[in-house]
Amino acid sequence: MEFKDLRIQVIETAISMLRSGLTVGTGGNVSVRCPDNRTFLITPSSLPYETLVPEDIVVVDLARGTYEGRNKPSIELQLHRGVYLARPDAGAIVHAHPPVASALAVSRKPLPLVIDACTFAFKDEVKVAEYGEPGSLELAENTVKALGDNTAVMLANHGILCVGDNLEAALARCEVFDKAALTYILSLIVGTPTFLKPRSD
Ligand SMILES: [Zn+2]
């Protein structure tokens, strides 16, 4: 089977996403760019992550958007494809529905660089993409636009998306994101927060 090790990594990342509380049920989705740079692997639609085997992972043609495999790809196929096409540096993508960061996405408020970890995880404050229906091309376009050259973005009234050089980096970024969002919201209750500047290196 092609890309067996990468398929296993996609499954492990999806299970970690679920166990970290970054999503519930079959929500969210995980993908990785293949070494051939012509295809990417993505989690299938509506199958419990903990039951997945390598054959369940769907292979998508990056240029055409067509796919092969025994399952349908995640509904957010176009979202992942749009980001890979716009960002050749993106090696992997994790899209999740973490409750705290999603509160910012509902309020349509960007996440400033509130703690040092943010300045390593994100290039600048994380913006909120304009609303688009799940699975729509509009959602993909809005997300690519708001992501820009940053490493993360919020999807209005939906969740977050993080890119990384690899799956581990994209997932770790989601974890930093939700913790930082909680710190930010608490800091607004405590007083007037002070934010950090982006790192220059
Ligand atoms: Zn979603």
Residues whose N, C-alpha, C, O or C-beta is under 5 A from the ligand:
A	BS01	ZN	G28 G159
